[in-house]
Amino acid sequence: MWLVVGGPTVVVIASFVTLWLAIRTPDPVITEDYYQRGLDINKTLESPEKSLVPAMKGRNHAATPQTSPPR
């Protein structure tokens, strides 16, 4: 009997805990200029800065296949 009653009881308690958490910590509000901020981020990603050059070289080097040296 406890297995039949205990399962739904745990689910009901968990749903109330979830409701309490949802009411206690509301979602943050998105800023009004979220679209423009996204466009600005894309612009900065398209034009790599000089500080990113070593990282880009390392990424490109890691992506190239290794060739075995001639014997």
C-alpha positions in Angstrom: 0.0 0.0 0.0 2.8 2.4 0.8 4.2 2.0 -2.7 0.9 2.9 -4.2 0.3 5.9 -2.0 3.9 7.0 -1.5 4.7 7.6 -5.2 1.9 10.1 -5.9 2.5 11.8 -2.5 6.2 12.4 -3.4 5.1 13.8 -6.7 2.6 16.2 -5.1 5.2 17.4 -2.6 7.8 17.9 -5.3 5.3 19.9 -7.3 4.7 22.2 -4.4 8.4 22.7 -3.8 8.8 23.5 -7.5 5.9 26.0 -7.3 7.5 27.6 -4.2 10.9 27.9 -6.0 9.2 29.5 -9.1 7.4 32.1 -7.0 10.4 32.8 -4.8 13.0 33.4 -7.6 11.3 34.9 -10.7 13.0 34.9 -14.1 15.1 38.0 -14.9 13.7 40.6 -17.2 15.2 40.8 -20.7 16.5 44.3 -21.6 14.6 46.2 -24.2 17.7 46.4 -26.5 18.5 42.7 -26.5 18.4 42.5 -30.3 20.9 45.4 -30.7 23.2 43.8 -28.1 23.2 40.6 -30.0 24.1 42.4 -33.2 27.0 44.2 -31.4 28.3 40.9 -30.1 28.2 39.4 -33.6 30.2 42.5 -34.9 32.9 42.0 -32.3 33.1 38.3 -33.1 33.4 39.0 -36.9 36.4 41.4 -36.5 39.1 39.5 -34.5 41.3 41.7 -32.4 45.1 41.4 -32.3 44.8 39.9 -28.9 42.9 36.9 -30.3 45.5 36.1 -33.0 47.4 33.5 -30.9 44.2 31.8 -30.0 43.1 31.7 -33.6 46.5 30.2 -34.7 46.2 27.6 -32.0 42.7 26.7 -33.0 43.7 26.4 -36.7 46.8 24.4 -35.8 44.6 22.0 -33.8 42.2 21.6 -36.7 44.8 20.6 -39.3 45.5 16.9 -39.7 48.8 15.6 -38.6 51.1 14.2 -41.3 53.7 11.6 -40.4 57.3 12.6 -41.1 59.0 10.9 -44.1 61.3 8.0 -43.2 
